[in-house]
């Protein structure tokens, strides 16, 4: 295994989950953006799914990915607002072994520069479950871009200094 302190970038298997009652594979622009972004950064799409905004369906997919030794990280888009059906935080938070409190704070600080006080309606969150890092971001493609470029890309980059999350992930010994 390449250590996180090595200057050799590590390729991670990253799963992408879109939480939506209306999106399909054909019009899931946020999920598509995240897959393209992670692949551009040298990572691999570990899996991809779209589920309706239902606590138990979200947990079922995430639980399978968390248990899968071939998935290093998960990006969840959608369900982080305040509408009646938005339930991503309620579905995901109980699965965390450790919360990454600073992720939501930093995402909203960056987002504030783009959309002003409307960012307060985002319940973006992140944490670790079974040494798999999970980032949950709003469902808009713009929010996905903000989260990816402002925080997630660097934290999944094994060469980012002074620190990144790659060292605590279940990184496989072989890289594509």
JOQUI-V128814 format. One record per residue. N is the residue number from 1. RES is the residue in three letters. PSI is psi as a letter, one per 20 degrees, with the letter a starting at -180 (NA if undefined). Layout:
N|RES|PSI  N|RES|PSI
//
This chain:
1|UNK|p  2|UNK|p  3|UNK|q  4|UNK|i  5|UNK|i  6|UNK|q  7|UNK|j  8|UNK|o  9|UNK|q  10|UNK|p  11|UNK|p  12|UNK|q  13|UNK|o  14|UNK|p  15|UNK|q  16|UNK|p  17|UNK|p  18|UNK|p  19|UNK|o  20|UNK|q  21|UNK|i  22|UNK|h  23|UNK|q  24|UNK|r  25|UNK|h  26|UNK|h  27|UNK|j  28|UNK|m  29|UNK|h  30|UNK|g  31|UNK|g  32|UNK|g  33|UNK|g  34|UNK|g  35|UNK|g  36|UNK|g  37|UNK|g  38|UNK|h  39|UNK|h  40|UNK|h  41|UNK|j  42|UNK|j  43|UNK|r  44|UNK|q  45|UNK|o  46|UNK|h  47|UNK|r  48|UNK|p  49|UNK|q  50|UNK|p  51|UNK|q  52|UNK|r  53|UNK|n  54|UNK|p  55|UNK|g  56|UNK|h  57|UNK|h  58|UNK|g  59|UNK|h  60|UNK|g  61|UNK|g  62|UNK|g  63|UNK|g  64|UNK|g  65|UNK|h  66|UNK|h  67|UNK|i  68|UNK|o  69|UNK|i  70|UNK|i  71|UNK|p  72|UNK|h  73|UNK|q  74|UNK|p  75|UNK|p  76|UNK|p  77|UNK|p  78|UNK|q  79|UNK|j  80|UNK|j  81|UNK|b  82|UNK|j  83|UNK|r  84|UNK|h  85|UNK|i  86|UNK|o  87|UNK|j  88|UNK|g  89|UNK|g  90|UNK|h  91|UNK|h  92|UNK|g  93|UNK|g  94|UNK|i  95|UNK|i  96|UNK|p  97|UNK|h  98|UNK|p  99|UNK|q  100|UNK|n  101|UNK|h  102|UNK|h  103|UNK|g  104|UNK|g  105|UNK|g  106|UNK|g  107|UNK|g  108|UNK|h  109|UNK|g  110|UNK|g  111|UNK|h  112|UNK|h  113|UNK|h  114|UNK|g  115|UNK|j  116|UNK|b  117|UNK|i  118|UNK|h  119|UNK|h  120|UNK|i  121|UNK|j  122|UNK|p  123|UNK|l  124|UNK|q  125|UNK|r  126|UNK|r  127|UNK|a  128|UNK|p  129|UNK|o  130|UNK|l  131|UNK|k  132|UNK|p  133|UNK|p  134|UNK|p  135|UNK|p  136|UNK|p  137|UNK|r  138|UNK|r  139|UNK|i  140|UNK|q  141|UNK|h  142|UNK|g  143|UNK|h  144|UNK|g  145|UNK|g  146|UNK|g  147|UNK|g  148|UNK|g  149|UNK|h  150|UNK|h  151|UNK|g  152|UNK|g  153|UNK|g  154|UNK|h  155|UNK|i  156|UNK|j  157|UNK|o  158|UNK|i  159|UNK|i  160|UNK|p  161|UNK|q  162|UNK|i  163|UNK|r  164|UNK|r  165|UNK|i  166|UNK|h  167|UNK|h  168|UNK|j  169|UNK|r  170|UNK|m  171|UNK|p  172|UNK|q  173|UNK|h  174|UNK|p  175|UNK|q  176|UNK|NA
//
